[in-house]
Amino acid sequence: MEVSYIIETIIKIIVILTVFSALAGITTYFERKVLAFMQRRLGPTHVGPVGLLQVAADGIKLFTKEDIVPQNAVKPIFMIAPVIAAASAFIAMAAVPFLPEFTIPFTDYVVRPIVSDINVGVLFVMGVMATGMYAPLLAGMASNNKWSLLGAARTVIQILSFEVITGLSLIAPLMMVGSLSLIDINNYQDGFWLVVFQPVAFVMFMIAGYAETNRTPFDLLEHEAEIITGYATEYSGIRWGLFAIGEYANMFTVAFVTALVFLGGFNDLWFIPGGIAIILKVIAIIFFFMWVRAAWPHVRPDQIMWLCWKVLMPLALVNILITGLVIMAI
């Protein structure tokens, strides 16, 4: 039993790494198409039919492009930073249940699509995602470039600030469920969605998710219009690609956690089976990420900090207080 459990876990890890690495590339294609449609452009069209081979072309380019390390950079830290970005994004997925349990056809073997069902799953996911902050921070500091250093400083400001909002926005729904396990949270919503009772927490979590995944209008970490590409200024080739993979993997993690905590998870949705339901929810959230990017311009750094500490922070505390009073009254 122990050997079979280890083999199953290794297979799950390989599947997650393979699937979400591929999804990172595929999502870039669809994002470019969605942005082009919303902004009256065409997007990728020439590489393959409807530009479908653009993903392969970009992948080949990343793997074959010269990997430049600046002469005055702190080389070991400079080289390890992109690995931290990708690794933290994938490790966070270990406690996320992607689908409901299912039985392999023609066997009695039941598969649980989660690497490790720990009773503090939410804390684990949020904590590991937060460690991804060290990737752009170390990258910017090790590059020995003033623009990269500015990007690293902005990284610390933004991610640390919105980590507070992420945690506070989850406290109220967790108070209702009484568990930190994502599976327990999913099972609690059998027949209803927590977003109905926690709409404020849902909106705050989504805003914080945008900020933590470096998505427009909260892409303060790079902000090409002001500081070239921030912490990634000196990166090229596959090392730059690892930052991109980490960003898109974090998008999917945020999308799955949002679906599990607020949108009913993988419970059946009317006549739609739970496995298909959660995939549709995640696709809708990813599309919303793209929609916001197409619709909103960049936000100034001072505006981001004002929104975080003077709007979202008090709102989160009030939401927790009201939730606690309602629970006590019931």
N, C-alpha and C positions, 0 to 999 in steps of 0.2 A: 504493500500500500504506500509506504514511504517513497519507494523508488518511482512508482507511477505518479505520485503527487509532484515529485521533482520534475519528472519528464513533462507532465502537463503544464507546470509553471513555466518551464523553459520554452515550450511551444507557444504559450500565451505571450511571453515577452517578445519572441521573434515575430509573431503575428502583429503585435502592437507596433513594434519598430518598423516593420515592413509597410504595413497599411498606412500609418500616419505619416511616414516619410514620403510615401507616394502621394498621399492626400495633400501634403504641403505644396508639392509641385502642381497637382491638378487644380487645387484651389486658386493658385496664382492665375491660371488660365481663365477660370470662370470669373475671377475678380476683374481681370482686365476686360473681359467681354461685358460684364455687368456695368462697369464704370463707363465703357465706351457707349453702351446703349443709353445710359442715363445722361451722358454728355454729348449725344449725337455724334459719335465717332464710330469707327468700325472695329477697332481692336485688332488682335492677331488674325490675319487672313491668308498670308502667303505661304506659310510653312505647313504643308499638308492641307487636306480638305478642311475648310473653315478655320485654318490655323491650328488644328488639333495637335500637330507635331511640334508646336512651339514649346511645349513642356519638355519634350525630349531634346530639342535644340538648346534650351536654357540649361538643362542638366549636363549635357556634353560640354557646354561652354564653361560651366562652373568647375567641372572636374579637370578640364584641360588648361584652363587659364593659369598663367604664371602666379605662383603663390609668393608674394613679395612680403618680406619682413624688414621694416625700416632699420637702418644701420644703428641708430641710437636707441632703439626700443629695448625694453627689458624682455628679452626673447622668450624665456620659459613661460612667463605670465602672459605675454602677448599671444603665444600659441595655444595656451590652455584655456583662455577665456571663451572662445567660441564653443569649445567642448562642454564647458559648464552650462552655456545657454541651451544647447540641445539636450544634454543629459538631464538637467533639472526639469525641463518640459516633459520628457518621457517618464522620468521617475514619478512625477506627480500623477501620472495616469495609473499607477499601480493600484490605487485604492478606488478607482472609478469603475462602477459596474456599467458596462456599455450596453448590454442587452439582458433580457431575462434568461433564466436557465432554459436550456434546450437539450433534447436527446439526439445523439448522433443517429442518423437513419440506419435501420437494420441492426442496431445494437441497443443495449440497455444502458449505455454509458451517458451519464448526465454531465453536461459541461456548464460551468458557471463562468460567464465572460467577465471575470475580474481576477487580477493577479493575486491580490491579498485583501480579503474582507476584514479590515480592522475596525474596531469599535469607535475609533476616532478618525474616521475617514476624511471628514471635512477638514479637520485640523491638519491632517497629513498633507492633503492636496494643497491647501492654502499656504502651509509652511514651506513645502518644497518649491512651489511656484515663487515664493518670496525670495528663496535663495538664488533664483535666477538673476536677481538684481546684481549679484557679484560679477556676472559675465560682462555686461557693458561697463560696469564700474572699473573692473580690472583692465578691460580692453582700453578704455580711455586713458587710464593712468599709465599703463605700460607703453602706450604708443609714443610718448614723448612729443606730443603735438598739442598745441594750445586749443585747437578746435575739438580734438578728441577729449581733452580734459574738461572743457566746458560741457560737452555731451555727457561725460561721466558724472559731473556735478548735478546736472539736471536729472539724470537717472535717479540718483539718491533722493533728491527732493520729491520727485513725482511718485516713484514706486513706494517709498516708505510712507508718504502721506496717504495714498489711496489704499495701501494695505490696511490702514486703520479703518477706512470706510468699508472695505470688503468684510472685515471681521465683524464690525458693528452691524452691518446690514444683515448678516446671517444669524445674529443672536436671537432676534425676535422669532423667526420661523423655527429655530432650534428649540426655543423655549416651548413652543406649541407641541413639537414632536417628542421632546424629551430624550433625544438620542443624537449622537454625532456620526452614526453610521449612515452612509449614503443609501444603503439598502433599506434600513429602517425608515429613513425619510421617504424613500420611494413607496414603501408599503403603506405608510401612513396616509398617503394621498389616494388610496383606492376609492374612486368614485367622485373625487373633487380635486381641484388644484389649489396649492397654497397661495398662489398669486392672488386669488380672490380675497383672502384674508390679510395678505401682506403685500399690497400693491406698492407701497412706499419702499419697502425693503427690496422688492424686485427692481424697481427703477434705480435705486442707489447701487445695487449690486451690478447692474448692467453698466452704469456709468463708470464704476470703479474697474469693471472688467475691461472696458475700452482703454482706460488709463494704464492699467497694468500690462496690457498686451501691446502697448505702443501703437494704438490705432488712431487715425484721424477722427475727431479733431484734437485728440490728446497725444499726438506723436511728438511730444516735447523732447524725447530722448535723441532723436535725429534732427528733425525740423530743418530739412534741407534748404529752405528759403533763407535761413539765417546763418547756420553754422556748418555748411557743406553736408556731411552725413554724420555729424556728431562723433560718438564713440567709434563708429565703424569707418571713419575717414581713411585710415591706413590699411584697411582690409581688402582683400581681393580673393578671387577663386573660391575654393571649397570652404575656406574659413569664413568668408562672408556668407556663403550658403548655409553654414551651420547656424548663424544668427537668424537667417530667414526661416529655416526649418523650425528653430525653437519658437519663433514668434507665431507661426501658423499652428504648431502643435499646441501652444498655450491657448490659441483661439478655440481650438476644438475642446480642450479641457474646460475652459470657461463655458462653452456652449453646452457640454454634457452636464456640468454641475448646475447650470441654470435650469436645464430641463428636468434634472432629478430633484432639485430643491423646490422649484416654484411651479413647474409646468406638468406635474403628474408623472414624470419619469417614464418608465416603460410599462406602466399599467395600460390595459386595453383602452382604446379611445373609440367609443361607440362600436362600430363594426371593424375597426382597424386593430389588428393584433399589436401587442405591446412592443415587440421588436421593431416593427415598421413604424409605429407611432413615434418612438424616441428618435429614430433616424430622421423622420420628417420634421420633428421639432428642432433638432440640431441643424438641419439644412436651413430651416427658416431663420434661426438665430444667426448663422453664418451669413445668410443673405442680408439680414438686417445690419450686420457689421459693414458689409459692402455698401449698402444703401446710405448709411450715415456718412461713410467716407466720401461718397459721390456728392452728397448734399451740403456738407458743412465745411467751412474753411478752418484753418488752424486757429487755435485759441492762444492768446498771449500767456506767458508763464505766470504773470501776476493774476490773471483771470482764473487760471487753473487752481492756484493756491487759494484764491478767494472762494471759489466754488467748493473746494474741499473742506476748508476749516471754518468758514463762516456760514455755509449753507448746508452741506451734507452732514457734517459732524453734529451740529445741534439737532438736525432733523432725525438722524439715526438715534440719538439719545432719547428724543421725545417718543419715537416709535417704540423703542424698547420699554420705556416707562408705561405707555398706554397698553402695550401688549401684556405686561406684567400685571397691571391693574385689572384688565379684563379676565386674565387667567385666574387671579385670586377671587374675583367676583363670581366666576363660574364654579 
